[in-house]
């Protein structure tokens, strides 16, 4: 490759004059603005002819780019294939303003297998670079249903804490219970690997692995374990059959369809098909500044997507791409064997594209709905900014509440909203430690002080919303002042739904049904719900503990066995001595002692 000097044209940019100085060789060219920033990168078999074509009235050309351009940079390559590779690399690196840019669509949720000794399966909105494994995006069906199904099927722990010393999920066998010795480290790691195989769509490998384990257990006469695996195989086999594309053969292939969904955006739906089964469905957005056709958009998608992924032997496309032969050569060099691009006109491949096009309709509608929702949220937050006199739009808001009954089991709660939507990963619960009496102001001050001393957990929000009136707001402001941290605050009182801000003589004038006020009420109510739920949980635990504690011979394991069988102290009290005696570890003597201690049901 030969990097050439930039062709400069001060003042108004003359495309023909610049083109006349370019060689008639293959290469890559770049339009640059007055500051040397790259506006657009393209490839050409003939650099002079290609750049000169920008003077013609092409429908795909935006005149704004030429108005900004002041110079051209170019690199000569030996072949058109080299030009394709260089163009793809430069676009990924520079992300020019006018090039088609591929973006993972983050509008839909993912499932995350955490990077821990005992990984958890969690629902998340956005993948992070944290070493965890992410699966998705899940654009079809409720992701929460898939998450619960995978947890039950493979025993992956669902608890939200990093690693409890034992919890109800292990007790009721909702997971393998690694925290309570329910399985070995190797067994749990094996289950996590099986869950990952399932989520990545590798059903064949998973079913082969499980079938081998089932046979091994059968040979050892471990029929109960073999039967459990047999049930797993039935479920996975049924679901794999649902994902099978019956009208295709067993070969590996990818397929992609593209559609514009706006003036400067397109949507790509991509299927990965292995052994005749759809193992992954992903959608991407393309930023499209020019009026490119489907083939040009698919070419941009292919060069950017497969720059980081190995292609299968066959790609089925909804539109013919320019430079097909060069693309096939480039993809083949990545794979190490031939890759063929298909644009079917009939047969099973066309049937697949038609099916994908139907799914693309649903995705396009969902995207338009999400855009409308985001626009409405933006207007609401802008209204809130104006009403509260904030310096900027409050993209991140945290709401706080206290829950207590006469100072008993007092707790605080924080909920976090981003762009007007709850972010459960930012929810926190606080047990009040330093306030023994009924003093809501002091409890609120303790919660805010602890929050502001742990900024590593969550970055400061744009606004903190306090449940209460001017008194609660003053207590929160005092806590922030003691911490030496400046943060904007407001409060919302329940009685008249009045909103207060610091240094204002009265409530903020917010219309009763305004979107901004409804958003504040929603956040305040969510914080209240979260706090009350935690408070009730602590009270229930205390009641159970106090009722069963002190019974001679009834240790922690036996209490757990009783609660697993009867679910509550009320039901234990209502049970007969015989029913109690049948619980593992209880027996007739202890059953009689329990009945005497708890009294009649």
N, C-alpha and C positions, 0 to 999 in steps of 0.2 A: 504494500500500500504506500501511496505517496501523498503526504499532507502538503497541500499547496497554500500559498499566501492568500490572505483575505482580499477579495475584490471590493474596494471602497468606492462609494459614490456619495460625496457630501451633498447636503441639500436634499432635493427631491430624488428619489431612487429610480434609476432607469434600468428596468429589467433586461431589455434587449442589449443595452450596452454591457451590462454585467455578463450576460449569457455569451456574448461574442468572444469573451476572454477565457471561456471555459473550454477544456479539451473535449473531443468527441470520443470519450472513453467511459467505461462503467465506473461508478463511484457513488459517494454520498455527498449531498449538499445541505447547507444550513443557511436559512435567512436569519440575520441578526439585526437588532435595533441599534439606536445611536449609542447605547451604553455597552454594546457587545453581548447583550443577553440573547440567547438563541430563541427564536420565535417558532421555527418549524424545521424539521429534519426530514429529508426524503432521500430515496435511492433512485438510481437511473442506470439504464444500459448505455445511454448516450447523455452525458451531463449537459452539453450545450443545447441539444434539442429539447431535453426535458425542462430546463429552466426557461428557455425561450417560450415554451408553451404557456407559461403563466401570463403572457400578454393576451391570450385568447379568452373569449368569454365562456369559460367553463362554469357549469352549474355548481361544481364543488368548491369553487374558489371564493374566499371571503376577501373583498378588497381591503378590509381593515388591516389585514396582515401586510399587504404591500405598502400601505400608507405608513406603517410603523417601521418597515424594513429600511435599513441604510447600507447594508453590505451582505456579501455572500462568502461563506467559507466552504471549501470543498476538499474531499479526499478521493484520490483516484485509487481504484482497486483493480485487481487482475481480472476478476470475473463478476458476474451479476450476483452469484451466490455469496461471495465475499461482501458485496455491497449490502445484501440483505442482512447478513450477520452483524455487520458494523452498524447499520441503521437501527436494528433492534436493540443493540447494546447501548447506543447513544440515547435513544428515546427513553430507555429504562433509567439511565443515569441522569439525564438533564431534565426530563419531563417537560418538554417545550409547551408553550401556551397553546399552540394551534395544532399539535399532534393529537391523534386519538390516544387516550390514556385508559388503561385497564385498571379497574378498581374492584376489589372484593366488596360485595354488597354486605354492609354491616347492619342492614335494617332487620335482619332476621336472627333469631337466637342460635346459640351453639350449646353443645354439651362439653363439659370440661372434666377430664380425669386429672386430678391434682397431682403435683409432684411431691409426694410425701412417702413416708415409710409404708403407710397403709392408705393408698389413694382413695379419694372420694369422688363421686360422680355428681357434678353440680350443673345448674342452669346458669348461663352467662349471656350477656348481650354482645360483648365484644371480646375477641381473642386478644391476649396479651403475650408479650415475649417473656414468659416466666418459666419456661421449661415444661409446662404442662402439655397434655395432649388435648387437642380440640377437634370436635366432630361437628360437621354442619357446613353451611347454615341449614337449619331445618325450616324449609319453606312449605312443607306439606304436612298438615295435621298438627295436633298439639304436641309441642316438644315435651311438656311436663308429663304427658302420658307415656312417651317413649322413655323418659328418664326413670319413672317409677317402674316400668316394665323391666328395664335392664337391671335395675337395682335388685328387684325380686328374683329375676331369672338367674343372676350370677352371684348374688349375695354381696355386692359392693356396698360399703357403708354409706348411709345417707346423712349422718350427723353433721351439724354445721360447725362444731368445734374441732380444732385440729386433731385431738385424740383424747376423748374422755376416758375415765377409768372404768367405765361401764355405763350403759344407758338402756333405755327401754327398747331400742331397736334390736339390740343383741338379745335382750330377755325374751322378746316375742318372736325371735328368729327371723326378723326382717332383714338381717344381714348375717354374714359369717361370724361376726363378733370377735374380731382380732384383739380388741381391747380387753376382753374378758377371758381370753384363752380358748375361744371357740374354734380356732383353727391355727395351724402353724403359719409362719411367715411365707413359706413356700406355697402352701395351699392358697393363701390370699393372693399372692402375686400371680398364681396360675389363673384364678378367677378374674382378676383385673385384665390379664392378657386376653382371656376369652371374651370379656365385655368389649375390649378394644377391637378385637377381630369382628365381633358382631356389628359394632357401630361403624366400622370402616367398610362393611359390606362383604367381607371375606367369609362368606357362609360355608363355602366348600371346605376350606382349611379348618374352620371351627368344627364343622360336623364330623370331619375325619378324625380330629383330635378327640372329640367326645366319644365317638364310636369306639376308638381304641381304649379309652379309659373304661367304658362300659364293659367291654370284653375282659379287660384285666380284672375288674371287680367281680365279674361272674366266675372267672377261673379261680378266684380266691374264695368263692362262696359268699361274697359280700353282696347279697342280693338286694338289700335295701338301698345301698349306694348305687348299684347298677340300675335299679328301677328309677331312682331320682334322675340319673343321667338320661335314661330312656325318655322320661317325660320332657326333659329339656330338648332332646333331639326332635321330638314330635312338634313342639312349639316352633323351634327354629326352622325346621323343614317346611312347616306350613307357611311361615312368613317369607321364606326364601322363594317358595312357589309363587307367592303374590307378586314378587319383584321380578319374576322370570318374564322375559320378552319372548312369548311363545313363537312368534313368527320369524325370529332370527335364529341363525345357526349358533354353534357354541364358540365361535371365534371371538377374540378380544378386539374391541374397537371403542373409539370415542365418537360422540356426535355433538354438534353445536348448531344452534339456530340463533339468529340475531333479528332484532326489531327496534326501530326508533320509537322512543316513548316521549319525545319532546324535541324542541328545536336544537338542543345541543347535548342530547343524551340518548344512548341506546342501551338495550338490555340483551345480554347473552345468556342463554340457558345451555349448560354443558352436562352431558351424561357420560359417565365412565361405565362401560359394559364389559364384564369379564365372564367368559364362559356362558354367554347368553343371559346373564343376570345383571340388572342395573345395580352397581355397588356404590355409586355416588352420584348425587345430583347437586350441582352448584350453579348459582347465578352470579353474574358480574355486571357491573355498569361500565359503559364506555363514555368518556367525555369526548364529544365529537363537535369540533368547531366548524368544520367544513361540511358541505352537503354530501358526504361520502355515501356510496351505495353499499349494499349488503356485503358484496365481495371484498371491498376495501376494508370494511370494518372487521370482517372475519380474518383477513390477512393480519391486521394489527393485533387482533386477539391471539391468533396462533403464535406469532413471533414473540409476544410478551408472555403468554401463558407457558408455552413449551420451552421458553428460555430457562425455566426452573423445574421442568418436569419431563420425564421420558415419555414419548408418545407410543401408543400401541401400533400395530401394523396397519391400521386403517382408521381414517377420519372421515366421518359422514358430515357433509356441510349443506346448509340451506341455500347457499349461493356460490357461484364460481368465483374463485379468487384470482386476482391478476398474478402473473408469474408463477403459475401452478407447478411447473417443472422445477423451478428453482426452490420453491418451498418444499417439495417432496425430497429433493436432494439434501436440503438442510436438515429436515426432520430425520431422514435416513442416517445422516452422519451422527445425530444425537443418539438414535436408537441402536445404531450398529448394524442395521439391516433395513430393507426397503420399507418405506411408508407410502401408502397410496391414499390420495384424496378423492373422495366420491361426492358427486352432486347428482343424486339419483333422480330419475324421471318416472320410475315405476318400480314395483316390487316391494319387498319387505323393508328395504332401507328407506324408501319414500314413506311407507306406512309409519315407520319410527319417527321421522321428521314431522309428520302430521300430528302424531300423538304429542310430541314435544311442543309443537306450535300451539296446541290446545292448552297445555300447561303454561306456556308463555303468556297466554291471554290472562290467566289467573294472576300470574306474577305482575304483569303490567298494571292490572287493576289494583292489586295490593300496594304496588309502589305509588300509584297516584293517591291512594288513600293515606299512605304514610306521609307523603308530601303535604297533603292537605292538613293532616293532623299536626305536622311540624310547623306549618305556616300559622295555624290557629294558636299553637303553643307560643310561637314567637310573638304574636300580637298580644297575647295575654300577659307575657312577661314584660313586654314593652309598656303595657298599661300599668302594670305593677311598679315598674321603675318610675314612671311619671308620678303616680299617686304617692309613693313613699319618698320621692325626692332622692333616689339613689344615683350614684355616679355612673353606673353601668347597668346593663340588663342582668338581672339576677338569675343566671343560668343554673346555679347550684344553690339550693335552699335546704336548710336543716330545720326540723321542727322538734320541740322538746315538751315533755309532759311529765308530771309527777303523779304517782298513784299510791295512796296510803289509807288506812282506816285507823284513826286514833294513834298514829305513829307506829302501827304494827306492820311488819313486812314491807316497809317503805321502799319503793323503787322509782327509778327514773328511766325514761326511754328517749332515744333519738331516732328519727327517721330522716332519710336523705332523698331529696328529689333532684333529678337532673333533667333540664329541658322540660319541666312540668310533669315528669313521670317518675314513679318511685324506683329507687335503686336499692334492692334488698341487701346487697353486699355492704351498703353503708349504714344499715340499721345497727343500733347498739342498745344494750340494756345495762342498767347500773343498779346495784344494790346499795342503798344508803347506809353508809358506815359510821358517819361522824355525828349524825343528828338523831337523838333518841326520842325527842318529843315531837308533838304535832306542830311542825313549823315548815310550811310549804316554801317560804322564802329561803330559809337556810338550806333545805334539801335541794332546791333549784340551784342555789349557789354552789353546793358541793358538786352536783352533776356537771355544771358548766365549767367549774375549775378543773375537774378531771378530764373533761373533753379537751379543754384548751392546753392541757399539759401533755396530751398524746396526739400531737399533730402528725406523727408519722403514720398513724392509722388511716386518716383521711385528710386531704388538704382542706384548708379553711373554705367554708362556703361563701357565696356572695351575700347571703342573708341568713340570719338565725331568727326563727319564728318561735316565740314563747307562748305557751298556753296560759292565758291569764290577762290581767289588766295592767295598770301602770305600776302597781306594787311589784308584781312578778318581773316586769320589764326592768325596773330599777335594780332588783336583786341580781338579775342576769348581767346588767351593765357593770355593777360593782364587782362581780366575779371576773369579768373580762378585764376590768381596770386593774385588779390585783394581779392578774396574770401578765399584764403588760402587753396585751394583744389588742389590736384595733380591729373590730369586726362590726358590720352593720347589723342592727337588731330591730325587731318589731314584735308586738304581741297582739293576740286576738282574744278578747274576752268572750266567754260563752253567752252571758246573759243577754246582751244586746248585739252580739257579733260586731263589737266595735274594735277597730284596729288602732293601736297606739305606736308612735315612734318617739325616740328620745328628743327632748327639748321642744316638743310640741305641746301647746297648752291644752289641746283637746284631741278627740279622735280624728283620724284621717277620714276625709269625706269620700267614702267608697260606696257607690250605688249598691243596693241590696243584691241584685241579680247580675252584677257585673262579673265577667269571667275572672278578673283578678281577685275579687273577693271570694268567689266560689273556689278558686284554687287554694287560697289561704285556709278556708274552712276545711277543704279536703285534706290538706296536710296536717292541720291541727287535729282533726278527727282520727287520722291514721296514727299519729303519735299517741293519742289517747287510747286507741284500740290496742296498740302494741304494749303500752305501759300496763293497762288493765289486765291483759292476757298474762303478762309476766307475774303480776301481783297475785292473780288467782292461782297460778301454777305454784308459787311459793307457799300460799296458804294451804292448798290441797296437800302438798308434800308434808307440810308441818303437821297437818291433822292426821295423815296416815302414820307418820313417824311417831307422834305422841300416842296414838291409839295402840300401836303394836310394840313400841319400845317398853321395856320393863317386864315383858312376859318371859319368865325364866325358861331357858332352853330354846328361845326363838331368835336365832341369829339372822344375819343379813341374807344369807342364801335361802333360808327357809321363809323369811318374809317375802323375798322375791318370788319364790315358788308359789306362795299363797296368792300374791297379787297377780301373777301370771294366770293362775287358774280362776280367780274370782273377780279380778279387775278393780275392786274397791273394798274399803273397810265395811261399808254397808252390806255388801254381798257376803263378805266373810262372816259378819255377825248373823246373817240370815241363814247361813249354811248349817247343816246338822253336824253332829260330832263325827258321824260315819263319813260324810263327805269331806270333812277336814282331814280325817285320819288317812284317807286315800291319797292325799297329796304327798309327793315324794319328800321323805325326811320328816314328816309330821308324826304319824302314828297315833294310837288311841290315847296314850297318856297326855301328850302335848296338845292334842285336839281338845281334850276335856279342860286343860288349863286355859286354852285360848277362849273357849266358850265361857268359862267362869270369869275371865278377865274382861271380855267385851260385853258380856251380858246378853240377854235375849234379843233376837232380831225383831 
